Structures are given as structure tokens and as C-alpha cells.
Amino acid sequence: MVNDGMGDQSTQSPYRSDPVQARSAPAKTARGRFSSPRHYAALDLGTNNCRLLIARPAAEGFAVVDAFSRIVRLGEGLAATGRLSDAAIDRTLSALTICADKLRRRNVTLSRSVATEACRRASNGADFIDRAYRETGIALDVITAEEEARLAVLGCHILIEPGDDPALVFDIGGGSTELVLIDTHTPVPTVLDWHSAPWGVVSLTEHAGHGEGADGRAIAYQRMRSIVADSFADFAARLPKHVAAPRLLGTSGTVTTLASVYLELERYDRSAVDGLIVPATAMRRISADLARRSIEERALLPSIGRERADLVVAGCAILETILDLWPAERLGVADRGIREGILRTLMRGPGA
């Protein structure tokens, strides 16, 4: 989508695509006037979240001009019915309307909006895409799991720890989980292998349930672990054996939420979480603790709250299963991914 409207000249957000970015001044035209910076936008509509990022090129990365994120649960009930529900569609259209307004108010040169697993799987996914365009003007591109994985890696690979062995990047979504094995010796990492499993925090929770009481929760958690392990089995068999120093980077609401719990944050702080390195043993300990708690007890934790309390345990089960197949001692945490990958591709131009 291209938006040629005048941009809102509000204060820039401190959010950066890289740890340090210098703020650049607007370029002067031949007549000495200041020209508006080129703004780009990326929208990622997942099974659970709707996220928008509007940015301008800056130094070696980009500076964010505006951002939006809302839990919409587009895929709620999809596993049982095969369709996007009317309530989920209404929630999502409400969020997309806000995104459309931001795109109109900002001086966006070029944008791309993508939809992932929920729209890939739903029998009425195409109808929803058409309706979203009619009502909001946002043209959603339903991307493949392979492109989803590629964009996530492109958006977050800068945070992978240095090393010579292959690294594993994963993205735990609402309806699927992508695993990507990469070689980091090239400027843009080379994908060696990848896998998409049909289990994310929404789909796995709806399939396995929560369990009643402490014993029921323990049984449900082990059921989740078993389901995910089965879905990873083919990929696990292909992974290289005897890797000296496995490197692991996660990009998702699950890892950023667990990182917030690890840091004991009272409210989410991206600057503290993005790029954090956490011992794998700590992530396992937190996962086990959350799995034992009831939904009400999880909701009392500031880093989780009511919105994530019922879904976070499925993310824990997926994360622990990833740690089983790729036993890294440390886990890198990225609060960046598909949107940043889209922005980098747009700013590089055709052929990127």
C-alpha cells in the first residue's frame, strides 16, 4: 500500500532497530527547503496479534516513527471450526482501522501488510482478506510459512551471539512455530534448513486444554510437550549433531514475556528485553513455575497479566521442547522480527 498523504510531524519514538542509532536531520532540497523523510510501514497480522511499525531510514538501520500492537486473537476457535469467528474478525478489523488511520496520518512512501497462519488455515480466510481491504483499505498479503521464517530471521539476526557453528532462530506465534537453522558467516544469514509446526500459543492451548487442579495442569503441560515434540521430530532428526556451542535466538511474545518475568519487570520495557541473553536453565525454571500456576495466579504477575495468562503456558511448552532439541546454554531474546524484516526489505528496494 502506498500512502501519499501528509505526515504527522510528532516527536520521534526512541525505539530503534539497532542498539544505537544517530538521529539524522531532514535532507535539504536544491532550494534550501527541508524535504520530508521517506517513511515505510510494515504490518504483521498473526493468529494472536496485530502489529504495525512505521519507520524512516537512519544510519545503518531505521528509526521508528510510530508503532501499534494489539492482541486480537484472530485465530480463536479456529482449531475447532476451521473458520475465523465473527467476534475475532470484528476485533481484528477494529485494530486494522487504527492501523489504517496511522498510515493515512503518516507520510508513508511504501508499506507491506502480511497475514500468517490463521489466514492460511481458515476456510474463510480469503473472505476476511477481501473484507479487510474493503473496510480499511489495507491489502493483506497471506505469506507462506517459509517466507514468514525468512522475514523473522532478516528482522532479528543482528542479535545472534557471535560464533562459528550454525545458529537456530525460532518464532513462537499464535498458530504456528517457525524454526530456522542459519549460517551466520554471510552478511545476511544463509538459511540451512527450516521447519514450520502447526502449533502456536493459541492453537496448542485450544487443542490440549488447561487442565483442572495441579495434577490436571501437569498432565496438560506434558501433553503439550509431547504434541510439540512430535511435530518437531523430522526437523530434529535433520539437525547437526555434536554442535560445540549451540546458539539460540527467540523472537515472539513468549520469549519477551518470559524475559520480563526473569527481570521481574513491573511493566514491559523493550529496551531492557530486546537483546537480552538469559540462561536456558532460568527459562526452564520460569516455564515450569508458570505451568504449575492457575490462570488466576499467572494473571497476577505484572509481566503476564490477564491478556496472556491463559496462553503463556503453551508458549512455555514450545520453548522447553525447542531447548530439548537444540540444547543451548543461553537464549537470546528479540523484540523484533517479521515487521523489521519487511522494513529492511522495503528499504533495500527490488531484489532485496
Buried (B, 14 or more C-beta within 10 A) or exposed (E): BEBEEEBEEEEBBEBBBBEEBEEEEEEEEEEEEEEEBBBBBBBBBBBBBBBBBBBBBBBEBBBBBBBBBBBBBBBBBBBEEEBBBEEBBEBBBEBBBBBBEBBBBBBBBBBBBBBBBBBBBBEBBEEBBEEBBEEBBBEBBBBEBBBBBBBBBBBBBBBBBEEEBBBBBBBBBBBBBBBBBBEBEEEEBEBBBBBBBBBBBBBBBBBBBBBEEEEEBBBBBBBBBEBBBEBBEEBBEEBEEEBEEBBBBBBBBBBBBBBBBBBEBEEBEBEBBBBBEBEBEBBBEBBEBBBBBBBEEBBEBEBBBEBBBBBBBBBBBBBBBBBBBBEBEBBBBBBBBBBBBBBBBBBEEEEE
